[in-house]
């Protein structure tokens, strides 16, 4: 099992954060492009959920530090 100190080591690494955020931003842009061409409501809702999940991943770092302090 991974402990908090190991997680914090990665989360405090600026290179890791930049790469992670860039990856999430690229995935969000890909979903936005799919949203532009989607016409069926269930597909649109699913894509909107994906965007929200990716944005939550970006905020997860801040939430982790609030909970462990």
Biotite code that builds the C-alpha atoms (Angstrom):
import biotite.structure as struc

atoms = struc.array([
    struc.Atom([0.000, 0.000, 0.000], chain_id="A", res_id=1, res_name="UNK", atom_name="CA", element="C"),
    struc.Atom([1.209, 3.502, -0.806], chain_id="A", res_id=2, res_name="UNK", atom_name="CA", element="C"),
    struc.Atom([1.529, 5.856, 2.136], chain_id="A", res_id=3, res_name="UNK", atom_name="CA", element="C"),
    struc.Atom([0.898, 9.603, 2.244], chain_id="A", res_id=4, res_name="UNK", atom_name="CA", element="C"),
    struc.Atom([4.573, 10.571, 2.170], chain_id="A", res_id=5, res_name="UNK", atom_name="CA", element="C"),
    struc.Atom([5.112, 8.700, -1.106], chain_id="A", res_id=6, res_name="UNK", atom_name="CA", element="C"),
    struc.Atom([2.098, 10.378, -2.668], chain_id="A", res_id=7, res_name="UNK", atom_name="CA", element="C"),
    struc.Atom([3.201, 13.815, -1.462], chain_id="A", res_id=8, res_name="UNK", atom_name="CA", element="C"),
    struc.Atom([6.629, 13.284, -3.028], chain_id="A", res_id=9, res_name="UNK", atom_name="CA", element="C"),
    struc.Atom([5.021, 12.951, -6.459], chain_id="A", res_id=10, res_name="UNK", atom_name="CA", element="C"),
    struc.Atom([2.483, 15.690, -5.896], chain_id="A", res_id=11, res_name="UNK", atom_name="CA", element="C"),
    struc.Atom([5.191, 18.149, -4.847], chain_id="A", res_id=12, res_name="UNK", atom_name="CA", element="C"),
    struc.Atom([7.289, 17.432, -7.939], chain_id="A", res_id=13, res_name="UNK", atom_name="CA", element="C"),
    struc.Atom([6.818, 20.397, -10.338], chain_id="A", res_id=14, res_name="UNK", atom_name="CA", element="C"),
    struc.Atom([7.810, 18.342, -13.386], chain_id="A", res_id=15, res_name="UNK", atom_name="CA", element="C"),
    struc.Atom([5.249, 15.662, -12.547], chain_id="A", res_id=16, res_name="UNK", atom_name="CA", element="C"),
    struc.Atom([2.554, 18.295, -11.967], chain_id="A", res_id=17, res_name="UNK", atom_name="CA", element="C"),
    struc.Atom([3.246, 20.022, -15.261], chain_id="A", res_id=18, res_name="UNK", atom_name="CA", element="C"),
    struc.Atom([3.214, 16.765, -17.223], chain_id="A", res_id=19, res_name="UNK", atom_name="CA", element="C"),
    struc.Atom([0.092, 15.548, -15.456], chain_id="A", res_id=20, res_name="UNK", atom_name="CA", element="C"),
    struc.Atom([-1.784, 18.813, -16.016], chain_id="A", res_id=21, res_name="UNK", atom_name="CA", element="C"),
    struc.Atom([-0.741, 18.897, -19.677], chain_id="A", res_id=22, res_name="UNK", atom_name="CA", element="C"),
    struc.Atom([-2.024, 15.356, -20.133], chain_id="A", res_id=23, res_name="UNK", atom_name="CA", element="C"),
    struc.Atom([-5.360, 16.186, -18.516], chain_id="A", res_id=24, res_name="UNK", atom_name="CA", element="C"),
    struc.Atom([-5.682, 19.381, -20.595], chain_id="A", res_id=25, res_name="UNK", atom_name="CA", element="C"),
    struc.Atom([-5.114, 17.415, -23.804], chain_id="A", res_id=26, res_name="UNK", atom_name="CA", element="C"),
    struc.Atom([-7.757, 14.891, -22.799], chain_id="A", res_id=27, res_name="UNK", atom_name="CA", element="C"),
    struc.Atom([-10.225, 17.687, -22.002], chain_id="A", res_id=28, res_name="UNK", atom_name="CA", element="C"),
    struc.Atom([-9.604, 19.302, -25.394], chain_id="A", res_id=29, res_name="UNK", atom_name="CA", element="C"),
    struc.Atom([-10.239, 15.970, -27.093], chain_id="A", res_id=30, res_name="UNK", atom_name="CA", element="C"),
    struc.Atom([-13.581, 15.633, -25.289], chain_id="A", res_id=31, res_name="UNK", atom_name="CA", element="C"),
    struc.Atom([-14.532, 19.231, -26.214], chain_id="A", res_id=32, res_name="UNK", atom_name="CA", element="C"),
    struc.Atom([-13.967, 18.395, -29.878], chain_id="A", res_id=33, res_name="UNK", atom_name="CA", element="C"),
    struc.Atom([-16.232, 15.365, -29.515], chain_id="A", res_id=34, res_name="UNK", atom_name="CA", element="C"),
    struc.Atom([-18.838, 17.584, -27.824], chain_id="A", res_id=35, res_name="UNK", atom_name="CA", element="C"),
    struc.Atom([-18.845, 19.934, -30.809], chain_id="A", res_id=36, res_name="UNK", atom_name="CA", element="C"),
    struc.Atom([-20.010, 17.176, -33.127], chain_id="A", res_id=37, res_name="UNK", atom_name="CA", element="C"),
    struc.Atom([-22.246, 15.220, -30.727], chain_id="A", res_id=38, res_name="UNK", atom_name="CA", element="C"),
    struc.Atom([-25.984, 15.410, -31.459], chain_id="A", res_id=39, res_name="UNK", atom_name="CA", element="C"),
    struc.Atom([-27.539, 12.783, -29.186], chain_id="A", res_id=40, res_name="UNK", atom_name="CA", element="C"),
    struc.Atom([-28.297, 13.895, -25.632], chain_id="A", res_id=41, res_name="UNK", atom_name="CA", element="C"),
    struc.Atom([-26.982, 10.756, -23.890], chain_id="A", res_id=42, res_name="UNK", atom_name="CA", element="C"),
    struc.Atom([-23.659, 11.184, -25.694], chain_id="A", res_id=43, res_name="UNK", atom_name="CA", element="C"),
    struc.Atom([-23.511, 14.871, -24.764], chain_id="A", res_id=44, res_name="UNK", atom_name="CA", element="C"),
    struc.Atom([-24.223, 14.077, -21.100], chain_id="A", res_id=45, res_name="UNK", atom_name="CA", element="C"),
    struc.Atom([-21.541, 11.391, -21.056], chain_id="A", res_id=46, res_name="UNK", atom_name="CA", element="C"),
    struc.Atom([-18.982, 13.733, -22.589], chain_id="A", res_id=47, res_name="UNK", atom_name="CA", element="C"),
    struc.Atom([-19.860, 16.473, -20.108], chain_id="A", res_id=48, res_name="UNK", atom_name="CA", element="C"),
    struc.Atom([-19.308, 13.956, -17.321], chain_id="A", res_id=49, res_name="UNK", atom_name="CA", element="C"),
    struc.Atom([-15.890, 13.115, -18.741], chain_id="A", res_id=50, res_name="UNK", atom_name="CA", element="C"),
    struc.Atom([-14.893, 16.782, -18.723], chain_id="A", res_id=51, res_name="UNK", atom_name="CA", element="C"),
    struc.Atom([-16.025, 17.123, -15.107], chain_id="A", res_id=52, res_name="UNK", atom_name="CA", element="C"),
    struc.Atom([-14.078, 13.996, -14.115], chain_id="A", res_id=53, res_name="UNK", atom_name="CA", element="C"),
    struc.Atom([-10.900, 15.289, -15.747], chain_id="A", res_id=54, res_name="UNK", atom_name="CA", element="C"),
    struc.Atom([-11.281, 18.666, -14.041], chain_id="A", res_id=55, res_name="UNK", atom_name="CA", element="C"),
    struc.Atom([-11.765, 16.896, -10.716], chain_id="A", res_id=56, res_name="UNK", atom_name="CA", element="C"),
    struc.Atom([-8.520, 15.009, -11.293], chain_id="A", res_id=57, res_name="UNK", atom_name="CA", element="C"),
    struc.Atom([-6.716, 18.325, -11.695], chain_id="A", res_id=58, res_name="UNK", atom_name="CA", element="C"),
    struc.Atom([-8.149, 19.516, -8.360], chain_id="A", res_id=59, res_name="UNK", atom_name="CA", element="C"),
    struc.Atom([-7.381, 16.261, -6.587], chain_id="A", res_id=60, res_name="UNK", atom_name="CA", element="C"),
    struc.Atom([-3.887, 17.419, -5.587], chain_id="A", res_id=61, res_name="UNK", atom_name="CA", element="C"),
    struc.Atom([-5.276, 20.362, -3.624], chain_id="A", res_id=62, res_name="UNK", atom_name="CA", element="C"),
    struc.Atom([-7.915, 18.188, -1.985], chain_id="A", res_id=63, res_name="UNK", atom_name="CA", element="C"),
    struc.Atom([-5.272, 15.667, -0.913], chain_id="A", res_id=64, res_name="UNK", atom_name="CA", element="C"),
    struc.Atom([-3.203, 18.306, 0.868], chain_id="A", res_id=65, res_name="UNK", atom_name="CA", element="C"),
    struc.Atom([-6.247, 19.743, 2.640], chain_id="A", res_id=66, res_name="UNK", atom_name="CA", element="C"),
    struc.Atom([-7.265, 16.303, 3.936], chain_id="A", res_id=67, res_name="UNK", atom_name="CA", element="C"),
    struc.Atom([-3.789, 15.270, 5.111], chain_id="A", res_id=68, res_name="UNK", atom_name="CA", element="C"),
    struc.Atom([-2.783, 18.490, 6.867], chain_id="A", res_id=69, res_name="UNK", atom_name="CA", element="C"),
])
